[in-house]
Each structure stands twice: as structure tokens, then as C-alpha cells.
Amino acid sequence: MIRYLLISLIFTLNLSTTFAQLSSDEQKVIDDLDKQSDHYFNIAQKIWDLAEVGYQEEKSAHLLQETLRKSGFDIETGVADIPTAFVATYGQGSPVIGILGEYDALPGITQTNSPIREKREDVDAGHACGHHLFGSGSTAAAIAIKQWMESNKINGTIRFYGTPAEEGGAGKVYLVRAGLFDDVNAVLHWHPSNGNSADAASSLANKSAKFRYYGQSSHAAGSPWNGRSALDGVEAMNFMVNMMREHMTAESRTHYVITKGGNAPNVIPDFAEVFYYVRHPDMKLAAENFERVVQCAEGAAQGTGTKMEYEIIHGIYNVLPNVTLSQIMHDKLSMIGGVKYDKEEKAFAEKIISTFPYADNVSVNLSENVNPFKVIRKGQGGSTDVGDVSWVVPTAGMRAATWVPGTSAHSWQAIAAGGTSIGKKGMMIAAKTISLTALHLFQNPEIIDEAKTELYKQRGKDFIYKPLLGDREPPLDYRK
């Protein structure tokens, strides 16, 4: 571990590291990826154009499956009772290295690859979180490692997990629950971002549900006393939850949208629905906060004379950071370096930055940096279903600058950059970093044992995996 910390310090002090530091095997993998960069970006662009939302990614999943199949992987589709989930495998025996890939888009936000706001009319969703790059970049990494293993007769298994519906659908949780990671020794993943980093970082646990209220319709002016408003139930629930915020810990996050509130003001609505996310850095406290929200929902129903029922949509653990694996991934990212813009890309980035309210504080050149390595035990910001994976197998992840510096996830600016060569360059940095990390683990299997020891120590000897979403079936229609 001390050796890796020293290496990281050297790389942090000199972020202009060149490929001269790569071994011959690593250089060959990098060269092969560079030769195929247009091919993989074309795949990413097709998924970007499709913009398929969670559990509806039929064409996107099929495209990645066929890419892996043609490269010599065995494909198992429809795993964990999810039509758009799949596993692609090459090799046999240990170690088993898993690579995660996502490909779902976000509903309700669209954008062309223009640096100005320009809504697409042909789709009603967009890759505002860059999962088209995520799935394609991870596919590139898996194929690169497969080719290296084949050429060098390396024992072991490389396994790509096609994981749908990360955005609120918790696709990976069902794969974990089905035991699809039970024989895996290490898992690697990445995510699009506005910078380059490979921290050992946690996230927020998250439990969500749709709360549905049923009342009695009536004329809102002629006979309101005969009605019971389901919308009153939703609004009473929201009011109580908002008051409850004062009495929740500062790290808690609770937010909602009303998905159904009625159709006409003069008709008392007999049905209304609100969709809640309840988050916390600790999954146990996220679950406790969720139960308090349920109590508010029950009280609201009683107070408004309505009936309430709720459906858990997803529940995900906070990420359990693995310093052993993350340190290696950071070292490999530092060897690769950040994203350097050409003249056209820089002009595009400057136009994007000009749309930010904080434009004066953002530098285009930040895309070239690799951030110093950090260990972040307490989650902050968002949530990811990678969390559940990280509690059952040692896991490391990174972020690559596929977006212009300063860009927020889930924004039109993220979609725009993800459809350009800026997204391509960031995606290939991720593919190279994951490839070199996997190669290193195959060549140094003792590190996997260290990572596993770290995992067991962190989660405790009495840990038993129990998904926060319980035994519910995958919500295949949650985006319909």
C-alpha cells in the first residue's frame, strides 16, 4: 500500500506523465484502443441518438451485445428477469474481473450537440448523464483486455455486465440479488464527468417510492362536501415531510415530484401520486428516514379521508470505497492523463462555459488535469446502484472529463458535449484506464486478495446482504 501511495504522489506532482512509463503490454492495449476509438464512438453515438430510458433500452443493449459477441464474448441475455440486462464473458477460471456498463437516458431533457440550447424534436429523452459513453467505453475496455488475454494466453475471466436503468431503476441491485457477482473478484467502472479523478469515494444511499392516494371525485363548486381530494392527501404528505426536514440530520436528502395531480380544477381528483427519493450517506439511516416519510403519508391519508398505498421503486446502498483498488486505478489514470482540446473543441467549450451563471470561475484547461487522489468515506451528492455491488465485491471507479469543465450532470450542456469529440476523448481515457487497471490485476492477483481483505474489514464479519428494495420484481414499467 505504501508503494502505491508513493507512486500516486509522484503522479500527482507531475500530471504531464507520458506513455514512456507504460509497459509493453500496456502500450499495446493503448495502441489497440486508439485504433478503434472511432468505432467505439460510433457505437456511443448510436446510443446517444436512441436515448432509450430505463428498462426500455432494447436497441442500445442489443448493440452492445452484438459488439461483444463479434469480439468473442459469450452473451447471456435477460439476466435477473430484466430483458435489457446481460452478461458477456470471455475466459475461464480465476481471477474474475467484472466491468460495468450503463446505457439508459434521462426522460424529459433533450439537446443536440450544439453549444447553444437547441431541443431535439425526435426524442423526449437525452443522455444528460452520459451513459451512452459509459456503456461504450466499458465495452471498449472489456474487448481490449480480452484481446490481450487471448494474445498472451492469460488465465482468468473478463466479464462485462450490461446494467440498465441506473437512473432510478436500480438495475444493478437485481443483478446482485440474483447472485451474478458472487464469483467475481473485483469490479471496475467509470462515469462521465466534468473532470478526471479516481477517488475512493462513497455516495448516498437512496430509497424511493411512489405514494398513491385514492379519494372521491365530485364537483369542486357544486358539491365539494361529497368529494375527498386525493391531491389533498399528496399535498398534506408533502407539507408534513417538509416540516420533518428540520428534524432530520444535515446529511439527509429528501425530494419529490407530483406525478399526477388531477385533470381539471373543477373536478375533485380521485387519484393523485407523488414520487419520493430519500437519501443519506448511511443506508440504515436512509431506510429509517424512509419509514418516517411513510408515517407522514399514512397521517396525510387519515387527515384527508383518503386511502394511501405506496410502491417501492428502488433502494440502493451507499458505495463502500476500496482504497486498494482505487489507488491503482488512480495511478493508471495519472499515466494516461486528462483531456486536451484542439482549437475547435476549445471554442465549443468556451461557448458552453458562457452559458453557466458561474462562467468567470471556470477554466477550459481544467479538462487536462487529473485530480489528486482522495479517500471520501461519507457520501455526498448523488446515488448509484454501484453501491450494492461494492458491498459484495471489491469495487473501484473513476470519472473522466467527457463534459466541459463546470458542467453539471443531468443538464443540456452534458448532452451536448457527450455528442461531440470531447465526449469521445473522455470516453477513451476511461476505456484505457479501466483496461490498464484490469491488466494490472491479472498480472498481480495478490492485490485482489488485499482488496478483498479491506472489503471484509469495512463491512464487518456479521454483514449479510439484504437489498433495500426487498423482494420486489424489477419495475420494468417505471418510465412508462
C-alpha positions, 0 to 999 in steps of 0.5 A: 500500500505504501508503494502505491501511495508513493507512486500516486504522489509522484503522479500527482506532482507531475500530471504531464506523465507520458506513455514512456512509463507504460509497459509493453503490454500496456502500450499495446492495449493503448495502441489497440484502443486508439485504433478503434476509438472511432468505432467505439464512438460510433457505437456511443453515438448510436446510443446517444441518438436512441436515448432509450430510458430505463428498462426500455433500452432494447436497441442500445443493449442489443448493440452492445451485445452484438459488439461483444459477441463479434469480439468473442464474448459469450452473451447471456441475455435477460439476466435477473428477469430484466430483458435489457440486462446481460452478461458477456464473458470471455475466459475461464477460471480465476481471477474474475474481473467484472466491468460495468456498463450503463446505457439508459437516458434521462426522460424529459431533457433533450439537446443536440450537440450544439453549444447553444440550447437547441431541443431535439424534436425526435426524442423526449429523452437525452443522455444528460448523464452520459451513459451512452459513453459509459456503456461504450467505453466499458465495452471498449475496455472489456474487448481490449483486455480480452484481446490481450488475454487471448494474445498472451494466453492469460488465465482468468475471466473478463466479464462485462455486465450490461446494467440498465436503468441506473437512473432510478431503476436500480438495475444493478441491485437485481443483478446482485440479488440474483447472485451474478457477482458472487464469483467475481473478484473485483469490479471496475467502472467509470462515469462521465464527468466534468473532470478526471479523478479516481477517488475512493469515494462513497455516495448516498444511499437512496430509497424511493417510492411512489405514494398513491392516494385514492379519494372521491371525485365530485364537483369542486363548486357544486358539491365539494362536501361529497368529494375527498381530494386525493391531491389533498392527501399528496399535498398534506404528505408533502407539507408534513415531510417538509416540516420533518426536514428540520428534524432530520440530520444535515446529511439527509436528502429528501425530494419529490415530484407530483406525478399526477395531480388531477385533470381539471380544477373543477373536478375533485381528483380521485387519484393523485401520486407523488414520487419520493427519493430519500437519501443519506450517506448511511443506508440504515439511516436512509431506510429509517428516514424512509419509514418516517416519510411513510408515517407522514403519508399514512397521517396525510391519508387519515387527515384527508379521508383518503386511502394511501398505498405506496410502491417501492421503486428502488433502494440502493446502498451507499458505495463502500470505497476500496482504497486498494483498488482505487489507488491503482486505478488512480495511478493508471489514470495519472499515466494516461492523463486528462483531456486536451482540446484542439482549437475547435473543441476549445471554442465549443467549450468556451461557448458552453462555459458562457452559458453557466451563471458561474462562467468567470470561475471556470477554466477550459484547461481544467479538462487536462488535469487529473485530480489528486487522489482522495479517500471520501468515506461519507457520501455526498451528492448523488446515488448509484446502484454501484453501491450494492455491488461494492458491498459484495465485491471489491469495487473501484471507479473513476470519472473522466472529463467527457463534459466541459469543465463546470458542467453539471450532470443531468443538464443540456450542456452534458448532452451536448458535449457527450455528442461531440469529440470531447465526449469521445476523448473522455470516453477513451481515457476511461476505456484505457484506464479501466483496461490498464487497471484490469491488466494490472490485476491479472498480472498481480492477483495478490492485490485482489486478495488485499482488496478483498481483505479491506472489503471484509474489514469495512463491512464487518464479519456479521454483514449479510446482504439484504437489498433495500428494495426487498423482494420486489420484481424489477419495475420494468414499467417505471418510465412508462 
